[in-house]
Structure formats: structure tokens, C-alpha cells
């Protein structure tokens, strides 16, 4: 396996001002080498995303298998798939001293191209800053 250092802000696609001023969290994650996957430093030609995430490319036909392979490997490393959506998975891992690290994996394709099994698809990996297990303050109810 190849160890890659992922450095990114929490939002994969953030406002330019945030990207310029926010500290960039670092997270060590081992990305398994998969035959149908290659690194893409351009993140499919998305310069903003490329500044904030580490991206790999595969085909649309292979993307589900690649995500399953990565998720199984991340699980062996102690990462837990803790949430997400149709095209995003959030992973968390407890730190020895308390709290949690987190990162997210976003799957996407070029919407300007015809969707087809052999067409490219990408995965972007970005660290989530701060302690993702920290309790968030409860919202203050509005006065009637």
C-alpha cells in the first residue's frame, strides 16, 4: 500500500477567501493501490478542488467497486464510515488522547460529458478540520 498525505479544508468546494485563509489540516490515510485507479492532481480539471483535496480517477463502471475497496481498507485502518450522502462518505477515527480525526471521500463525474461505463469518474479525499467528535453547542431557542 502507498501512504498518501491528505491536506485539505473541510469543504471540498469552498469559497476562494476561505481556501486562502483557512488552515489546512493534515491527515495520514493509506490509500490502497487499485489496478483501475490512478492519481489525478487536477481533480478532473477542477482547480479549486485540486487545491483542497487529493483526487483519483477511475471509470464510472468501476466507481462502486473502488469505493467498496477503499471503505474496506479504511475500516482495517480503524476508520469508521460515519455518515454521508449519495456521493459522499465521512470517515472518523478516535485519537489516542481523545477526540476524533475525520475525512471525507466525494465521488463525482464530469456532468458536461455523456455518462457511460467507460467515462471517467473521480474520488476526492479531504481532511475535516478540528475534532469531529466534539459536542456542538445546542442551538439557543428564539424568544417568543
N, C-alpha and C positions, 0 to 999 in steps of 0.2 A: 504494500500500500504506500501511497505517496502522501506525505503530510503537507497540507497547504495552510498558510496563514490567511485567515479571512479578516479583512478590515473593512468595516462599512458602518454607516449610520443606521439607525433603526428603520427608518422608512427607506424602502428600496428606491422610490422615486420621490425625492424631496425637493423643496424649493431651493433655487440656487443659493440664496442667502444662508439657509440652514446648512447646506452642504459645505459652505465656505467657513462657517463659524463654529459648527458643532464639533466636539472632539470625536475622533474616530476610535471606537472600541476595537480591541483586538481579541480574537478568539481562535484557539488552535482546534481544528477539526480535521480528522483524517478522512479525505475523500477517496473512496475506493476507485481503483482503476477498472474501468469497464470498457470492453472492446469497442462498443458503439458510441463512446463518449469522448469528446476532446475539449480541451480548454478553449475558451473564446474570450480573449481580453477585450473585445469590442462589445460584448453582450448583445450580439445581433445588430450591431450598428447603433446602439443606444448609448451615446456618450455619457449622459447623466448617470445612468445605471452603472456603466463601466467604472465610474469614479467611486462608486459606493459599494460595489459587490464583486464577488468572484463568480464568473459565469462559465458554464459548459454547454456544449451543443450536442444534440443527437437528432434523431428523426421523430416525427410525430407518431409513427408506428411503435417506436421503442420507448417513448417517454414514460409510460406507465410502468414498464418493467424496470427502467432505470431508477425511477422514484422508489419503487419497492426495494430494489437492491441497496440504494443509499440508505433508506429508512432502516432496513435490517442491519446494515453495518453500523449506523449511528447508534442503534439500540445496543449492539455489542460493546460500543464505546461508553455506554452509560447515559446516552441521550434519550429522552422520552418525548415522543410526539405528543404535544400537549394541546394542540388546537390548530386552527387554520380555517381554510375555506376550500372551494373547488380547486384553486390553482396555487394555494399557499399552505405550507406546513410550518408550524412553530415548534421548535425543539427546546427543551430545557434540561439542565443538568445541575444537580446540587453541588455546591462548593464545599470543600472540607471544613472551612471555617464558618459555614452558614451562608444562607442565601443561595441564589442560583444564577448561572450564566444562561444565555439564550441566543438562538439564532433562528433565522427563517430561510426557507427554501421556496422560491417563487418559480412556477412553470409558466412559460409564455411562448407564443409563436408570433410571426410577423403577420399581422392582420391584413396587410396590403397584398399578400400573396395568396394564391389558391391553396386551401387546406387540402393536404394529400398525405398519405402514409410516408412517402419519401421526402416530404418537405421538412425543413429544419424546425426544431423546437429547442428551447433553451431552458436551463435551470440557473437561477441566480441565487447565491448564498450571501447573506448579510448578517452581521452580528447585531444583536439588540443591546443597546447600552443600558447600564445600570443593573440592579438586582431585579430580575423578572419575577421573583417570588416574594418581593417585599409587599407588605399590605399597603393598599392605596387608601387614602382617607375617604371616608364615606361622604357623599355629597350632602351639602347643607340644604335642608328643606327651605323653600321660599316662604317668606312671611305672607299670610293671607291678607 
